[in-house]
Amino acid sequence: MKKIDPQQAIQRALALRLHSALDAAFLAVSEQLCGCDSVTLDAAVKVIDNDQVLDYATFLYQSQTRQSLSGSCAEHPVSVESEREWELTESEACLARSIAQVAAEVDAQSHPRT
């Protein structure tokens, strides 16, 4: 699976100006994977080709902090139990983590704490 450039994905997701940070992250990461300039949500689902990836990304985004999502999969490997429970390969689980990480950064930059 193609390596995601998180900073590029964050900038693209912010530029999309969507209400949902998770949707923006999903689109931005999908665009990188397909090498496209722009994709719809339907097209992004086809690029990922596994609903469990987005479901796991959503779970991670909702259940973990921005800080806990920072870093790579090499630094924070996905547990075998999580892979098995979510029926994901290691690369799919890392892709979900990347989506959640981008979403958390977009959320933080769109809604900075005062």
N, C-alpha and C positions, 0 to 999 in steps of 0.2 A: 504494500500500500504506500502511496506517495506521502512523503513527509510534509507536514503542515508548517507553514511559517506563521507562528502565532501573532507576531506584531503586524504583519500584513493583513491577517484575518481580522484582527481587532480594528485596524484602520478602515478596512472595507465594511465591516459590520457597523461601525459608527457612521460611516457615510450613507448607509442605507436608511438611517433614521426611522427604523421601525419601532413600533410600540413595545414589542417583545425583544429583549436582549437575546433570548434563546433562539428565536426565529432568525434574527439577524446573524448570529453566530453560525447557525446551521447553514444559512445561505452562503455566507462568506467562506466557510470551510468547504462546502460543496463546489463552489466556484473554483477554488484552488485544485480540488481533486480532478475536476473535469477539464480544467484549463480554459474555462468559459469566462466571458466578461460579465455575464449576468444570467442568473437562473431563477425560475419560479420555485415556489415551495414544492409543487408537484414534480418538477424536474430534479430538484435536490433530493427528493425521496428516491427517485430512480438512480441517481448518482451513488447514493449510499447503499441502496439495494438491501437494506435490512432494518426493519422498523425497530428492532431491539436496540440498535445503536442509538437512535434518537431517544427511545424510552430510558436507556441507561444514562445518556447525557442529561436528560431532564432530572432523573433521580439524583445524579451527582450535583447538578446545579442547585437543586432545592435543598439538599441535605448537607452540603459541605460549604465551608467558608472559601472566600477568594484566596486566602493564604494557603489553605490546605490543597487547593487545586493548582497552585503555582508549581512550577517545575515540570519536568518531563516524566514520561512513563518509566524511564530508566531509573530516575530518582525515587519515584513512588509507584512501583509496579502494582498492577491490579492483581488481587488475590485469585488463586485458582478457584476458590469457592465462588467468588463473584462472577468469574467467567462462566463457570458451570451453571450458576443460578440464572444468569441472564442469557445463556446460550450464545455466548460470544467467543470469538477467537481473541487471542491476545492483541492483535492489530486492531480489531474492531473495538475492543474495550479501550485501547489507547486513543482511537479516533473519537469515541464518546467523551473521553476525558478532555481531549483537545477542544471539542465543541463546548463543553461545560466551562472550561477555563476561559475561552474567548468570551462566552456569555457573561461570566462573572466580571471580567475586565470591562466589558462594554457597559454593564450595569453600574459598576463603580465610577466609570468616567462620565456616564450620562447623568448620574445622580450622586455627585460628590457630597460627602458629609460636610456639614458646616460647623 
